[in-house]
Amino acid sequence: METIEQTLDLCRWLYNSMLEQRKQRCFIPLNYKSKP
């Protein structure tokens, strides 16, 4: 049984992971260029 706090934590985690994915997407071209 989930509490409201757990649900909020999950929402925060999902939101944060979305932001991280966006950042990684921005950096991916740079990583590709640096690879030989």
LOTOR-479862 format. One record per atom (N, C-alpha, C, CB): residue number from 0; residue in one letter; atom name; x, y, z. Coordinates in Angstrom, 1 decimal, decimal comma. Glycine has a CB too. Layout:
<rs>
<NUM; A; CA; <X; Y; Z>>;
...
</rs>
This chain:
<rs>
<0; M; N; <0,8; -1,2; 0,0>>;
<0; M; CA; <0,0; 0,0; 0,0>>;
<0; M; C; <0,9; 1,3; 0,0>>;
<0; M; CB; <-1,0; 0,0; 1,2>>;
<1; E; N; <0,7; 2,1; -1,0>>;
<1; E; CA; <1,5; 3,3; -1,1>>;
<1; E; C; <1,0; 4,5; -0,4>>;
<1; E; CB; <1,7; 3,6; -2,6>>;
<2; T; N; <1,9; 5,2; 0,2>>;
<2; T; CA; <1,4; 6,4; 0,9>>;
<2; T; C; <1,6; 7,6; -0,1>>;
<2; T; CB; <2,2; 6,7; 2,2>>;
<3; I; N; <1,0; 8,7; 0,3>>;
<3; I; CA; <1,1; 9,9; -0,6>>;
<3; I; C; <2,6; 10,3; -0,7>>;
<3; I; CB; <0,3; 11,1; 0,0>>;
<4; E; N; <3,3; 10,2; 0,4>>;
<4; E; CA; <4,7; 10,6; 0,3>>;
<4; E; C; <5,5; 9,7; -0,7>>;
<4; E; CB; <5,4; 10,5; 1,7>>;
<5; Q; N; <5,2; 8,4; -0,7>>;
<5; Q; CA; <5,9; 7,5; -1,6>>;
<5; Q; C; <5,6; 7,9; -3,1>>;
<5; Q; CB; <5,5; 6,1; -1,3>>;
<6; T; N; <4,3; 8,2; -3,3>>;
<6; T; CA; <3,9; 8,6; -4,6>>;
<6; T; C; <4,5; 9,9; -5,1>>;
<6; T; CB; <2,3; 8,7; -4,7>>;
<7; L; N; <4,6; 10,8; -4,2>>;
<7; L; CA; <5,3; 12,1; -4,5>>;
<7; L; C; <6,8; 11,8; -4,8>>;
<7; L; CB; <5,2; 13,1; -3,3>>;
<8; D; N; <7,4; 11,0; -4,0>>;
<8; D; CA; <8,8; 10,6; -4,3>>;
<8; D; C; <9,0; 10,0; -5,7>>;
<8; D; CB; <9,4; 9,7; -3,2>>;
<9; L; N; <8,0; 9,1; -6,0>>;
<9; L; CA; <8,1; 8,5; -7,3>>;
<9; L; C; <8,0; 9,5; -8,4>>;
<9; L; CB; <7,0; 7,4; -7,4>>;
<10; C; N; <7,0; 10,4; -8,2>>;
<10; C; CA; <6,8; 11,5; -9,3>>;
<10; C; C; <8,1; 12,3; -9,4>>;
<10; C; CB; <5,6; 12,4; -8,9>>;
<11; R; N; <8,7; 12,7; -8,3>>;
<11; R; CA; <9,9; 13,5; -8,3>>;
<11; R; C; <11,1; 12,7; -9,0>>;
<11; R; CB; <10,4; 13,8; -6,8>>;
<12; W; N; <11,1; 11,4; -8,7>>;
<12; W; CA; <12,2; 10,6; -9,3>>;
<12; W; C; <12,0; 10,5; -10,8>>;
<12; W; CB; <12,2; 9,2; -8,7>>;
<13; L; N; <10,8; 10,3; -11,2>>;
<13; L; CA; <10,5; 10,2; -12,7>>;
<13; L; C; <10,8; 11,6; -13,3>>;
<13; L; CB; <9,0; 9,9; -12,9>>;
<14; Y; N; <10,4; 12,6; -12,7>>;
<14; Y; CA; <10,7; 14,0; -13,3>>;
<14; Y; C; <12,2; 14,2; -13,4>>;
<14; Y; CB; <10,0; 15,1; -12,4>>;
<15; N; N; <12,9; 13,9; -12,3>>;
<15; N; CA; <14,4; 14,1; -12,3>>;
<15; N; C; <15,0; 13,2; -13,4>>;
<15; N; CB; <15,0; 13,7; -10,9>>;
<16; S; N; <14,6; 12,0; -13,5>>;
<16; S; CA; <15,2; 11,1; -14,5>>;
<16; S; C; <14,9; 11,6; -15,9>>;
<16; S; CB; <14,7; 9,6; -14,4>>;
<17; M; N; <13,7; 12,2; -16,1>>;
<17; M; CA; <13,4; 12,8; -17,4>>;
<17; M; C; <14,4; 14,0; -17,7>>;
<17; M; CB; <11,9; 13,3; -17,4>>;
<18; L; N; <14,6; 14,8; -16,7>>;
<18; L; CA; <15,6; 15,9; -16,9>>;
<18; L; C; <17,0; 15,4; -17,2>>;
<18; L; CB; <15,6; 16,8; -15,6>>;
<19; E; N; <17,4; 14,3; -16,5>>;
<19; E; CA; <18,7; 13,7; -16,7>>;
<19; E; C; <18,8; 13,2; -18,2>>;
<19; E; CB; <19,0; 12,6; -15,7>>;
<20; Q; N; <17,7; 12,6; -18,6>>;
<20; Q; CA; <17,8; 12,0; -20,0>>;
<20; Q; C; <17,9; 13,2; -21,0>>;
<20; Q; CB; <16,5; 11,2; -20,3>>;
<21; R; N; <17,2; 14,3; -20,7>>;
<21; R; CA; <17,3; 15,4; -21,6>>;
<21; R; C; <18,8; 15,9; -21,6>>;
<21; R; CB; <16,3; 16,5; -21,2>>;
<22; K; N; <19,4; 16,0; -20,5>>;
<22; K; CA; <20,8; 16,5; -20,4>>;
<22; K; C; <21,7; 15,6; -21,2>>;
<22; K; CB; <21,2; 16,6; -18,9>>;
<23; Q; N; <21,5; 14,3; -21,0>>;
<23; Q; CA; <22,3; 13,3; -21,7>>;
<23; Q; C; <22,1; 13,4; -23,2>>;
<23; Q; CB; <22,0; 11,8; -21,2>>;
<24; R; N; <20,9; 13,6; -23,6>>;
<24; R; CA; <20,6; 13,7; -25,0>>;
<24; R; C; <21,4; 14,9; -25,6>>;
<24; R; CB; <19,1; 13,9; -25,3>>;
<25; C; N; <21,5; 15,9; -24,8>>;
<25; C; CA; <22,2; 17,1; -25,3>>;
<25; C; C; <23,7; 16,8; -25,4>>;
<25; C; CB; <22,0; 18,3; -24,4>>;
<26; F; N; <24,2; 16,0; -24,5>>;
<26; F; CA; <25,7; 15,7; -24,5>>;
<26; F; C; <26,1; 14,5; -25,4>>;
<26; F; CB; <26,1; 15,4; -23,1>>;
<27; I; N; <25,1; 13,8; -25,8>>;
<27; I; CA; <25,4; 12,6; -26,6>>;
<27; I; C; <26,2; 13,0; -27,9>>;
<27; I; CB; <24,1; 11,9; -27,1>>;
<28; P; N; <25,8; 14,0; -28,7>>;
<28; P; CA; <26,6; 14,3; -29,9>>;
<28; P; C; <28,1; 14,6; -29,5>>;
<28; P; CB; <26,0; 15,5; -30,6>>;
<29; L; N; <28,3; 15,3; -28,4>>;
<29; L; CA; <29,7; 15,6; -28,0>>;
<29; L; C; <30,4; 14,3; -27,7>>;
<29; L; CB; <29,7; 16,5; -26,7>>;
<30; N; N; <29,8; 13,4; -27,1>>;
<30; N; CA; <30,4; 12,1; -26,8>>;
<30; N; C; <30,8; 11,3; -28,0>>;
<30; N; CB; <29,5; 11,2; -25,8>>;
<31; Y; N; <29,9; 11,4; -29,0>>;
<31; Y; CA; <30,1; 10,7; -30,3>>;
<31; Y; C; <31,3; 11,3; -31,0>>;
<31; Y; CB; <28,9; 10,8; -31,2>>;
<32; K; N; <31,4; 12,6; -30,9>>;
<32; K; CA; <32,5; 13,3; -31,6>>;
<32; K; C; <33,8; 12,9; -30,9>>;
<32; K; CB; <32,3; 14,8; -31,6>>;
<33; S; N; <33,8; 12,8; -29,6>>;
<33; S; CA; <35,1; 12,5; -28,9>>;
<33; S; C; <35,6; 11,1; -29,1>>;
<33; S; CB; <34,9; 12,8; -27,4>>;
<34; K; N; <34,6; 10,2; -29,5>>;
<34; K; CA; <35,1; 8,8; -29,7>>;
<34; K; C; <35,8; 8,7; -31,1>>;
<34; K; CB; <33,8; 7,9; -29,7>>;
<35; P; N; <36,8; 7,9; -31,1>>;
<35; P; CA; <37,6; 7,7; -32,4>>;
<35; P; C; <36,8; 7,0; -33,4>>;
<35; P; CB; <38,9; 7,0; -32,1>>;
</rs>
